[in-house]
Amino acid sequence: MLRIVNRVLLGLVGLVLVVAGGSVLAVGLGVKPPSWWVYDGKHDVLLSDADRTRWRDEGWWWPVVIAVLAVLVLLTLWWLTALLRRHRLGEVLVDTGDGEGALLRGRAMEGVLAGEAGGLDGVERAEVRLTGRRSTPEARVRVLLEPHVDPGDALHRLTTEALAHARDSAGLAALPAEVRLRGVKHGTERVS
């Protein structure tokens, strides 16, 4: 959801900047603007003296300007913190079967899942990152395979053993996973 909001906001800001900049550039280059356009010609200014000082003496003007700027600052700070926020899951809600629940640290589940995946035959190393919500986590698994391993078999063992154990242990209905397999690259060796 945040990714969609981020792209829509960036798209709108970009569109406004391109349209405004393009219109100023076009009029500045001598293109005759339509009658309803903001600028009249090459030597027109963005804000005249009358436009800039029009509302200065009104009692409501400065509180409105300050309120709008404060809202813009708060929205910008919210957007920045949303972008910089960790995308790693902090805790997983484990179904204990008694109607309650327990919280398991996300790093602990990542470590166990990476350890079990790394212990599979033909897997040299595995890295796991949990994302999503604490009641519906998702796993991102990166696996480094040894050269002799069939990737299909390794993926099958990973999903039926390590991911299935993690899903069942946490009492989750599902544990969707994105798995990236990569083979080990060994350097050439001289045989004599």
N, C-alpha and C positions, 0 to 999 in steps of 0.2 A: 504494500500500500504506500509506504513512504517513498519507494522508488518511483511510483507513478506520480505522486504529488511533486517530487523533486523534478522530474522531467517536464511536467506540465508547467510548473513555475519557471523553470529555466527557459522553456519554449516561449512562454508569454513575455518574459522580460526581454529575451532576444528579439522577438517579433516587434515589440514596441521600440526597442533601440534601433533596429534596422529600418523601420518605417520612418521614425523621426529623423534619423541621420540621413537616410536616403532623400527625404523631402528637403531637408536643408541643403544637401549637396546638389540636388537637381535644380533648386531655385537659385543657388549660388552660381551654378554653371550657366544660367541664363534660360532655363526652361520656363516657358510661360505657364504659371500655375492656374488652375481653375478658379472661378470667382469665389467659391466657398473655402478655398485653401487658407491656411493660417498665415502664410507669408504672401506679400504682394509682389515683391520683386527682389532684385539683387541686393539692394541697399536697405532692405527692411530689417528691423531688429526683432529678436524673439520677444522681449518684453520692453515696452516703451516706459518712459518715466511715469506717465499717468497710470499704466497697468501695475507698475511696481508699487506705487504709493496709494493706490485706490482704497484699500481696506485698512490701512495702517491706523487710522483714527477711530475705527469701530471697536467697541468694547469686547466683542465676541471673537475678533480676529486672532489675537495672540493665543488665547486658550485653545482654540481649534487647531492652530498651527502646531502648538506644542503637543496636543493630544495625538494628532495624526503622526507626528514624528516619533512620539513615544511608542505608538502602536507599531510603526514600521521597525523601530529598533528591537522591540520585543519579538516580532515575527522573524526578523533576521537572526536574532540570537537563538530562537527555537529551531530554526532551520539549520543553523550551524551546529548546534548540539546534536540534532538528529543525524546529521551527516557524520559527525565525529564519534558518535556513540558506538560502543563495542557491538559487533554483530555476533558475538559468541554467546551461547546460552549459558547463563549463570547457574541455573538449577533446573532439575527435572522433577516433576510431580510423579511420585511412585504410588501406584494403587496398592494399598496394603490389604485390601479385601474386607475390611471392617467398616467401610463407609467413610473412613477418614482417609488420610493420605500422609505421605512422608516426602520430605524434600531431599533430593540427592544432588550433591554438587555436580555441576555439568562437567567440570574438569576431571572429577573422579570417574564418571561414566566414560568420558573420552579416553582416559588412561587405560581403563579395563578393556574397552573395545579395541583400542590400538594394540594393546598387549596380546589379546586373543587373535586379532587379525595378523599381527606380526609373527605369531607362533605357528601359523598355518604352513604346511609344506610348500616350499617354493617361494615364499614371501620373505624378502630380505628386510623390508621395513614398511611400517604402516603409520599413517598420521590420520587422526580423526578430529573433526570439529563439529560440534553440535550447534545448530541454529534453530530458528523457529520459536514457538511458544513453549512454556514449560510443561503444558499438558499435551502438546503435540509436537515433540521435537523432530528434527530432521538431521540426518547425518551426512557429512561430506567426508568421504574417505579417499585418501591418496595412498596407493599401494605401489611399492617398488618391487617388481618381480625379478627373480633370478632368470638367467637366460634359457634354461631348459624347461620352463613351465609353460603350459598351455594357458593363455589368458582366459578362455572360456571356463576351464576347470577351476582356475583360481577364483574367478568371479562367482561360480556356483558354490564353492566351499565357503567363500566369504559371506554370501547371502544366507545359505542354509545353516551355517555354524555360528560365526561371530555375530552377525546382525540379528539372527533369530534368537540367540541367547540373550543379547542385550534387550531386545524387545520383550521377551518373556520375563526376564528378571525384573524389569521395570514395570511390568503389568500394563504395557502399552498395547492399544489395539493395532497400531501400525507404526513402523519406524521407516519412513521413506529415506532412501539413501541415494546420493550421487557418488558414484565410484569412478575414480580416475586411475587407470592402470598404466604403469610405465615400466619398461624393461631396463635392467641394469646395463650400462655400457662399460664393457671391459676394454682395456687397452690391449694392443697386440703384444704378444710375448714371443721372444725368440726361442725356437726349439733347436737344440743342437744334437 
